Amino acid sequence: MQSFDIDYLVIGGGVAGLAVAAKLSSMGKEVILVEKNNLLAQETSSRNSEVIHAGIYYEEGSLKSELCILGKELLYQYLDLHSIPYTKCGKFIVATSTAEEKKLLDIYENGMKCGVTDLVLNHESIASYKFLNYEASIYSPSTGIFDSYSFVNSLKNDFADNKGILLLGNEMKTINQKGSSFEVLIDDLNNKTEFLLKTKKIINAAGLRAHNIINHLSGKKSFKPNYKKGEYYSYTGKEKLNHLIYPIPGKYSLGIHATIDLGQGIRFGPSSYDVSDLDYEISYSQRHKFYNSIKSYWPSIAIEDLVPTYSGIRPLLEGCEDFLIDTQIFDSNVILSILGYASPGLTSSLALAERVSDQIIQF
Ligand SMILES: Cc1cc2nc3c(=O)[nH]c(=O)nc-3n(C[C@H](O)[C@H](O)[C@H](O)COP(=O)(O)OP(=O)(O)OC[C@H]3O[C@@H](n4cnc5c(N)ncnc54)[C@H](O)[C@@H]3O)c2cc1C
């Protein structure tokens, strides 16, 4: 079997793996990225709301808070530099009852404490949406939406320009610690051949499967998934929005919000319910729950206005609400796993790439 020595191996061509690979290669490192699909970003990175989050909700000092707030700045700069379409449309978070008003104030205070200081309570422009029901609101002007497909393509070009090697349709099968390096078995799915990559440094950015890889290598079941599926429905009614509208968030999700796309179409989502399988079918049984949740802030909405579109699965971990960058050393070899990387992972990706690259080059 053929075998190749390399400095850095990145497993997974979603936004996390790609951003890290682009960053490491820009530092002059020799990097191979393997992605099992024939195209990049076919999983969670293309099944989301495409929102650039401001960083309002996350606990102060958490990785989510830090990486989202820095990532937002880096992302806006990157989009400008590469002429990638986006709009800083802003968003409203609405409270629909007195009980929710208290939660809204907590969210406002948390955001301000974390450094998102541009939030405005009860901004008058929400009044133009006569069809919305709310008692109070927060306006976040730095929230936006962007073309994540073009972003992924641009990162791919950066990686190629830096002489990074991208192997699509190549699945990482096993990792073994063999003396002075890891031996990684790769299955080239298109050519039906296998080969070995030998490396001392691995970045495990396998998204929904990242916990399996590190559990398997360590021989411990340290990380258990807590997958939450989220479905989206397009809106076919007559109302128009220029901002995003969010309800008060739940524990695992920011609530079924109304987002606009760059063409100003409106879609609602994502819902949140437990799943154990990685399938993206939209469940008809969830439709009424979905509809009722929107009705609380948009009472005139009709169920016929909602057309199922797509779904995504949040790669959460049991017992951990934050992102986790797990570092494990086997002999002198290091594997760094990006775990629990759910929302705001798109927004945070460039900050994550800086953090992960800085950490792994220390070894
Ligand atoms: C419903 C939903 C809504 C969201 N909305 C937003 C939002 O509006 N804004 C925001 O900032 N974030 C949002 N997020 C979060 C964001 O989408 C994710 O954080 C991000 O896309 C995760 O990227 P990733 O690269 O870690 O994972 P993925 O995109 O899943 O990439 C992992 C890759 O690894 C590959 N892989 C797995 N195993 C192997 C293997 N053995 N060999 C080779 N390749 C392998 C997979 O094929 C996949 O391409 C949302 C997430 C969800 C689920």
The ligand as a Gaussian input file, in Angstrom:
#p B3LYP/6-31G(d) Opt

LIG

0 1
 C      -29.877000      24.055000      11.793000
 C      -28.582000      24.814000      11.926000
 C      -28.564000      26.201000      11.760000
 C      -27.368000      26.915000      11.887000
 N      -27.365000      28.251000      11.641000
 C      -26.205000      28.947000      11.746000
 C      -26.165000      30.337000      11.475000
 O      -27.150000      30.928000      11.032000
 N      -25.003000      31.001000      11.681000
 C      -23.884000      30.382000      12.151000
 O      -22.893000      31.059000      12.376000
 N      -23.872000      29.045000      12.352000
 C      -24.994000      28.310000      12.148000
 N      -24.997000      26.961000      12.343000
 C      -23.740000      26.285000      12.698000
 C      -22.860000      25.983000      11.491000
 O      -23.618000      25.569000      10.382000
 C      -21.867000      24.882000      11.912000
 O      -21.201000      25.298000      13.078000
 C      -20.799000      24.602000      10.863000
 O      -21.354000      24.498000       9.591000
 C      -20.087000      23.314000      11.229000
 O      -19.050000      23.130000      10.300000
 P      -18.112000      21.862000      10.391000
 O      -17.063000      22.044000       9.361000
 O      -17.691000      21.649000      11.804000
 O      -19.056000      20.622000      10.061000
 P      -19.575000      20.062000       8.668000
 O      -20.037000      21.133000       7.778000
 O      -20.549000      18.971000       9.006000
 O      -18.283000      19.431000       8.025000
 C      -17.719000      18.217000       8.486000
 C      -17.190000      17.496000       7.264000
 O      -16.442000      16.365000       7.664000
 C      -16.626000      15.375000       6.688000
 N      -16.261000      14.075000       7.270000
 C      -16.835000      13.453000       8.328000
 N      -16.201000      12.283000       8.577000
 C      -15.203000      12.184000       7.654000
 C      -14.200000      11.194000       7.394000
 N      -14.090000      10.074000       8.148000
 N      -13.344000      11.392000       6.372000
 C      -13.431000      12.525000       5.594000
 N      -14.366000      13.477000       5.793000
 C      -15.227000      13.317000       6.814000
 C      -18.102000      15.486000       6.360000
 O      -18.416000      14.889000       5.111000
 C      -18.314000      16.979000       6.371000
 O      -18.185000      17.565000       5.091000
 C      -26.171000      26.222000      12.214000
 C      -26.195000      24.834000      12.369000
 C      -27.381000      24.127000      12.212000
 C      -27.390000      22.641000      12.345000

